[in-house]
Amino acid sequence: MAIWDGTSGTAVDPENIISGAPKCPECSFFLVSDQEHFSYVCRKCGAIYDRDTLIRTGSFAAGKGTEVPESYIPFKISRGEAIGIFTEHCRSLGGLPKIYGSAKTLSDMTGAYVPFWLVSSEVEVNAKGIGFKGKQTNTFYNSNPAEDGVVRQEAYGTAKFRLKDIPFDGEKSIPDRIMASSEPFDLSELKEYSPDELKDIPAQKYDVVPVDMTDVIYRRLDKYAMQVISKVDFGFEQFIPYQDQCLTSYRNISVRYVLLPVWILTLEYDGIRYTYIINGQTGKLSGDFPESKQERSEQKERRSAQNALKRDLIIRILMVLVPWIIILVIIGIIGPENITMFFGYHPLEFILALVSAILAGVLIFHFAPKLFLKKTRKDYKNYYESMKKPVPASEPDAGVYFDTGFPLTAYETGSNFNALETGWKYRETTLSDIIKNIEAPEED
């Protein structure tokens, strides 16, 4: 999917493009304006140009042409091992339909060298966000001490880095999400392409080129750019960028055409087609599974826990309202004048009745909710326990594709994104910390 297909925030109506857009200096085809990334893209040759200067900043075309792959990674996982990985995972889920364990289904496990485009790009992010603590004496910004003692201030910074060899599959038949979830591949094991080496397992031909999937490429590049910038603190104890106010641009975009090994299994159950990918190098499995008996049981437990919490809430409300309703009803039945008369004739009995009512109120309003709170906490615990589910395979974080061989530049700026003379600047010793933070898993 490309930025001119009309499905992204950067799309431009082709008719408007043709009427006023400049032409590609290389092939004379009309250029498409990518407003979000400050560039023009040629729909024909894939060249990318700066929107203001028309200086070429990269290309979505493979460097050595697109007829023959540049390189490939050999299979490390055999077909038998792939079947074993799939079978073991199905067994761990428990209660899957019988089709998942049938010999006929497993016999359809097929190996293939799938076409991938490896995209690399230099990235510049001009970030605006909130800095916490750290530089409280900096008068360039308006510091706002909060009630909790934490100083928050608007902060700006720029970071330049490079993302290297991000894979995008060139085949439409397999969903991008499932294919990306089978990553990463160890690209250090790429070998020069040789048809003789690929005789046993077929190599598939791409049916989509990078220039026709610019929206997919930019979406993932933008995601990784924000992951990196969120780990650069710009001298604060913590820096949180405004994602919708960060300006990201890319330069020297390049593409390589390679073949990567995967095992593919496709089956149909209950009218739904399921596709599973096993990384032929690492054995990582990705794909969606239908609900197992265990999951259906867990859903029932979640509904039961939710109903228990609703009952708890209703009972707690009644504990507060009912005593007041009873008191008002009694007063209404007896009448205020009769209560005054009773106090005049029987003061001792009235005082005893009042003290008893107060004690009963304390019991109802204070102790009963505390006793009931124990049950509520147990219900909450059961509910949150029922919500825990295994995390499905997902695409790798930016740390996998962060180019450590490219010099990282990061510095604090003003609102115009010009570097501050006395502002924070990146130190070489912080690079490992940034990469470590990117690769660190998010905690619940």
Secondary structure, 3 states (H helix, E strand, C coil): CCHHHCCCCCCCCHHHHHHHCCECCCCCCEEEEEHHHCEEEECCCCEEEECCCCCEEEEEEECCCCCCCCEECCCCCCHHHHHHHHHHHHHHHCCCCHHHHCHHHHCCCEEEEEEEEEEEEEEEEEEEEEEECCCCCCCCCCCEECCCCCEEEEEEEEEEEEEEEEEEECCCCCCHHHHHHCCCCCHHHCEECCHHHHCCCCECCCCCCHHHCHHHHHHHHHHHHHHHHCCCCCCCCEEEECHHHCEEEEEEEEEEEEEEEEEEEEEEECCEEEEEEEECCCCCEECCCCCCHHHHHHHHHHHHHHHHHHHHHHHHHHHHHHHHHHHHHHHHHHCHHHHHHHHHHCHHHHHHHHHHHHHHHHHHHHHHHHHHHHHHHHHHHHHHHHHCCCCCCCCCCHHHCECCCCCCEEEEECCCCCECCCCCECCHHHHHHHHHHHHCCCCC
